[in-house]
């Protein structure tokens, strides 16, 4: 059977599984819609958290970025993994004990203000839509290649699937769907990695193959060979960095504190019965995440090596079928500048004839390595599982922000549970439509868009959350001012230097030599300073709020999270 037939079979079976789970676990109450009734076992929640957190950026785009950036791509590995540890150990248990299951809910109550709640809702929606744009782009990339449909049609199919199980099942449906999606995505990631590692290095464990010798008879280590290949083509050696160290630090830190402020990950810690279970599920999630994250550098190196060996200075007419298929998606472009029929893939822009989109490297890797058709189709199913699992979590954040944090907490406090559930579903439906628009008109490739979402989360939420837990003196005025200043500064920098909204710019004009992906660090520190200064110049919080802050740091009295 060919790749397309296998793709229809495997993707069809996984989609049927997700829809079946959504029907079986559909939400019947707001508690089930928002936090799955608070009854998810820690192991299952660990898997669901890992699937929620490992988006299309982790599955599709991260290894692609490392493939082309080499050493510099390590910032994504360090930032996202470090951020998860920060969230799991420093914030999640305290937020869980506070008993609020959305970030705006925590900020509204901790800062005793609907103004603070509204600012947090706006920030949550901006962060979530920026993030979900990357997921929908990932869905479109997978469908356009493997089902051989237009990239926009691929986005529509993804919208329909997410709409079904996010709107019907809420957090309960999403949680158990994400358990299945984790199993699919990790299997899909590891199988080709093991195959290729065996073929290239003779080692079945990709992490060891990555640091081992190649089996091509050269006796060279894989990374040594890759350095040589890059050097021969005029690229920077694979193991050498070219980013400014301050930018490496800024991106890593922005990704770390951005992870800790991501609303769709934080809510996962409210779906377990007790605070103890939140800690256990965080530990499980870290193990499940580490399996993929320690494999990504190996996949990046394998893909880069195979790509260079397959295309560099080879006849265009003799290119294998996968090359022509990806060309059809527009994600590989060949321009025969010297009309010799050979592909010149080199660093010099005026001589280079090949343009490759970062996002295809993981998806094309099994085809480049000549793996069986079913493995290629399995990777497609894994990419879809990664994108759809995160998209569903983000859409739930948006729908909860609308139904609970705006309508129930501010506009109509006496709304019935049935009507609140209806508004939650309407919010999710509206969010799917907006997410689809961003998927069709993406502001960049997947990981870059996602990195910007982390920067926005760092600039807006992180200081308000961390000071809300650890600083009794932090008040409403400080938190609100800090959030507004932080997210405004980040949005301005993004628009100016990423999207050139105020005229053309170059990296030489970056402030402090920091890229838009890393600027969340600067905006976060500005937010922190503004929050502390304003809070010290205005009245302290009421005594009962200060007492709550004292109590959430005492490690006892852990009950269920209730919907109030």
Order of alpha helices (4+ residues) and beta strands (2+ residues): alpha-alpha-alpha-alpha-alpha-alpha-alpha-alpha-alpha-alpha-alpha-alpha-alpha-alpha-alpha-beta-beta-alpha-alpha-alpha-alpha-alpha-alpha-alpha-alpha
